[in-house]
Amino acid sequence: MLSGAIIGLGNVAVNGHLPGWEGCEQAQIIAAADAAESRLAQGRSRLPGARLYTDVSAMLAAEVVDFVDICTPPGMHASLIRLALSRGLHVLCEKPLVLTPDELRLVSDARTESGRVLHTVHNWRYAPIIMQATALIRQGQIGTVQYVSWQVHRCEPSVAVQSPSSPVESATPDPSRMLRTDNWRLDPAIAGGGILLDHGYHALYIVLDWLGEEPQTITATLEKRRHPEWPVEDTANVRLRSSTAEIEILLTWASSSRSNRAVIEGTCGTIRIEDGTLVLKREGGEQSWTFEQPLSQGSHHPEWFRQVRDEFLREMLTDERGGENLTMASRCVQLLHLAKESDHQGGKALAVSGQLRAGS
């Protein structure tokens, strides 16, 4: 039985990761750290046998664990990943893996030096409707993918846990301490941006998986469509072009309703996703599937996380580690950086070729 520790006991940990670890036959969570006593108290009821800490370094010094599960806001990921890898621990980290190419280089180098697994939570890959679409594409049901549209409509950001103290302790935090903040998704120093970083990361690893090849250019525009007072964007438009296909991504927190939609057009068919319904259209007719849980329902999805958990554990326990997850995470981090740079240059199309670094 492997032993692990959770770092951060916010909503994604309490509602997604903790229930996702319950009943696991290969690993158990024996410790947790969070700066807020109120969140530790909540964690105590969910982890009755675990030791709880307000200091990450103290926890890692006191506990004998095989891995850590990082559930903090993104601004702390790079520091905590490097700290854990330096202690010889495997790392599972919430998305986005890190915020910048410089952070990516540092954690990739630390991962190589440690020889440990660094794995990101790409949980949307395991939504049943996404798995069905991916299976149809890989079966050749629509031929070669030529066009993908991915749309996420939300009325507001997901709720973030409230801290007992309102000031942010540091924009470049000490990795031994947990960050305290209110409404961190709207703080660019902590979140790295607005909806582009929050939902764009999911969008990229899904559509890149469907595309099956590297994009050649990226174009992006970021808007404050409804909330000009926010320091981050509430709407993002991203376009990717490859040698054979075009991808359009629309993400917004300024919608009047909540939904997820996708269209995948191939050389001999089309797949349409409308929240909980998937329709495959080919020359011979249509076939549809209805799924119990629409994509726009909920935010934490422990049932999807369990498959990420098992993927992480397999990589930990396998001598020959594929590293596909880290490679995809690295591409997403770099593409998000290029998207922000494109917007900074007025929506200019930027070359992608040669700029994507694998996380090996």
URNOR-V434629 format. One record per backbone hydrogen bond with DSSP energy under -1.0 kcal/mol. CO is the residue of the C=O (numbers start at 1). NH is the residue of the N-H. E is the energy in kcal/mol with one decimal. If there is no record, write none. Layout:
BEGIN
co:CO nh:NH e:E
co:CO nh:NH e:E
END
This chain:
BEGIN
co:2 nh:28 e:-2.1
co:3 nh:66 e:-3.2
co:3 nh:67 e:-1.3
co:4 nh:30 e:-2.7
co:5 nh:69 e:-2.7
co:6 nh:33 e:-2.1
co:7 nh:71 e:-3.1
co:10 nh:14 e:-2.7
co:11 nh:15 e:-2.8
co:12 nh:16 e:-1.1
co:12 nh:17 e:-2.0
co:13 nh:18 e:-3.5
co:17 nh:21 e:-1.7
co:18 nh:22 e:-1.3
co:21 nh:24 e:-1.9
co:26 nh:2 e:-3.2
co:28 nh:4 e:-2.4
co:30 nh:51 e:-2.3
co:31 nh:6 e:-2.1
co:32 nh:53 e:-2.2
co:33 nh:8 e:-3.1
co:36 nh:40 e:-1.9
co:37 nh:41 e:-2.3
co:38 nh:42 e:-1.6
co:39 nh:43 e:-2.5
co:40 nh:44 e:-2.1
co:41 nh:45 e:-1.1
co:43 nh:47 e:-2.6
co:47 nh:50 e:-1.7
co:51 nh:32 e:-2.0
co:53 nh:34 e:-2.3
co:55 nh:59 e:-1.9
co:56 nh:60 e:-2.6
co:57 nh:61 e:-2.0
co:58 nh:62 e:-1.8
co:59 nh:63 e:-2.4
co:66 nh:90 e:-2.2
co:67 nh:5 e:-1.6
co:68 nh:92 e:-2.6
co:69 nh:7 e:-2.5
co:70 nh:94 e:-2.2
co:73 nh:76 e:-1.8
co:74 nh:77 e:-1.7
co:76 nh:80 e:-2.2
co:77 nh:81 e:-3.1
co:78 nh:82 e:-2.3
co:79 nh:83 e:-2.1
co:80 nh:84 e:-2.6
co:81 nh:85 e:-2.8
co:82 nh:86 e:-2.2
co:84 nh:89 e:-2.0
co:85 nh:88 e:-1.9
co:90 nh:68 e:-2.0
co:91 nh:119 e:-2.7
co:92 nh:70 e:-3.1
co:93 nh:121 e:-2.3
co:100 nh:104 e:-2.3
co:101 nh:105 e:-2.5
co:102 nh:106 e:-2.0
co:103 nh:107 e:-2.6
co:104 nh:108 e:-2.5
co:105 nh:109 e:-2.4
co:106 nh:110 e:-2.1
co:107 nh:111 e:-2.4
co:108 nh:112 e:-2.3
co:109 nh:113 e:-2.5
co:110 nh:114 e:-2.1
co:111 nh:115 e:-2.0
co:117 nh:91 e:-2.9
co:119 nh:93 e:-2.8
co:120 nh:122 e:-1.4
co:122 nh:125 e:-1.1
co:123 nh:126 e:-1.9
co:124 nh:127 e:-1.5
co:127 nh:131 e:-2.7
co:128 nh:132 e:-2.1
co:129 nh:133 e:-2.0
co:130 nh:134 e:-2.7
co:131 nh:135 e:-2.3
co:132 nh:136 e:-2.3
co:133 nh:137 e:-2.2
co:134 nh:138 e:-2.5
co:135 nh:139 e:-1.8
co:136 nh:141 e:-2.3
co:137 nh:140 e:-1.4
co:142 nh:268 e:-2.2
co:146 nh:246 e:-1.8
co:147 nh:265 e:-3.0
co:148 nh:248 e:-2.9
co:149 nh:263 e:-2.1
co:150 nh:250 e:-2.6
co:151 nh:261 e:-2.2
co:152 nh:252 e:-2.1
co:153 nh:259 e:-2.0
co:154 nh:255 e:-2.4
co:174 nh:177 e:-2.1
co:176 nh:56 e:-1.6
co:183 nh:186 e:-1.8
co:184 nh:187 e:-1.9
co:187 nh:190 e:-1.3
co:187 nh:191 e:-3.2
co:188 nh:192 e:-1.4
co:190 nh:75 e:-2.2
co:194 nh:198 e:-1.8
co:195 nh:199 e:-2.6
co:195 nh:200 e:-1.3
co:199 nh:203 e:-2.1
co:200 nh:204 e:-2.3
co:201 nh:205 e:-1.9
co:202 nh:206 e:-1.7
co:203 nh:207 e:-2.7
co:204 nh:208 e:-2.6
co:206 nh:210 e:-1.9
co:207 nh:211 e:-2.6
co:208 nh:212 e:-2.5
co:216 nh:352 e:-3.3
co:217 nh:241 e:-2.0
co:218 nh:350 e:-2.8
co:219 nh:239 e:-3.1
co:221 nh:237 e:-2.5
co:223 nh:234 e:-2.0
co:223 nh:235 e:-1.8
co:227 nh:230 e:-1.5
co:233 nh:195 e:-1.3
co:234 nh:253 e:-3.5
co:235 nh:223 e:-2.9
co:236 nh:251 e:-2.5
co:237 nh:221 e:-2.2
co:238 nh:249 e:-3.1
co:239 nh:219 e:-2.5
co:240 nh:247 e:-3.0
co:241 nh:216 e:-4.0
co:241 nh:217 e:-1.8
co:245 nh:242 e:-2.9
co:246 nh:148 e:-2.2
co:247 nh:240 e:-2.5
co:248 nh:150 e:-2.7
co:249 nh:238 e:-2.6
co:250 nh:152 e:-2.5
co:251 nh:236 e:-2.9
co:252 nh:154 e:-2.2
co:259 nh:153 e:-2.8
co:260 nh:275 e:-2.3
co:261 nh:151 e:-2.9
co:262 nh:273 e:-3.1
co:263 nh:149 e:-2.6
co:264 nh:271 e:-2.5
co:265 nh:146 e:-3.2
co:265 nh:147 e:-1.8
co:269 nh:266 e:-3.3
co:270 nh:281 e:-3.2
co:271 nh:264 e:-2.8
co:272 nh:279 e:-2.6
co:273 nh:262 e:-2.1
co:274 nh:276 e:-1.5
co:274 nh:277 e:-1.3
co:275 nh:295 e:-1.1
co:276 nh:291 e:-3.3
co:277 nh:274 e:-2.7
co:278 nh:289 e:-2.6
co:279 nh:272 e:-2.5
co:280 nh:287 e:-2.2
co:281 nh:270 e:-2.4
co:282 nh:285 e:-1.8
co:285 nh:282 e:-2.8
co:287 nh:280 e:-3.5
co:289 nh:278 e:-2.8
co:294 nh:297 e:-1.6
co:301 nh:305 e:-2.1
co:302 nh:306 e:-2.0
co:304 nh:308 e:-1.3
co:305 nh:309 e:-3.2
co:306 nh:310 e:-2.2
co:307 nh:311 e:-1.9
co:308 nh:312 e:-2.6
co:309 nh:313 e:-2.6
co:310 nh:314 e:-2.4
co:311 nh:315 e:-1.9
co:312 nh:316 e:-2.2
co:313 nh:317 e:-2.1
co:323 nh:327 e:-2.1
co:324 nh:328 e:-2.4
co:325 nh:329 e:-2.6
co:326 nh:330 e:-2.4
co:327 nh:331 e:-1.9
co:328 nh:332 e:-2.4
co:329 nh:333 e:-2.3
co:330 nh:334 e:-2.1
co:331 nh:335 e:-2.6
co:332 nh:336 e:-2.4
co:333 nh:337 e:-1.8
co:334 nh:338 e:-2.2
co:335 nh:339 e:-2.4
co:336 nh:340 e:-2.0
co:337 nh:341 e:-2.0
co:338 nh:342 e:-2.7
co:339 nh:343 e:-2.2
co:340 nh:344 e:-2.2
co:341 nh:345 e:-1.5
co:342 nh:347 e:-2.4
co:342 nh:348 e:-1.3
co:343 nh:346 e:-1.9
co:350 nh:218 e:-2.1
co:352 nh:355 e:-2.5
co:358 nh:360 e:-1.3
END
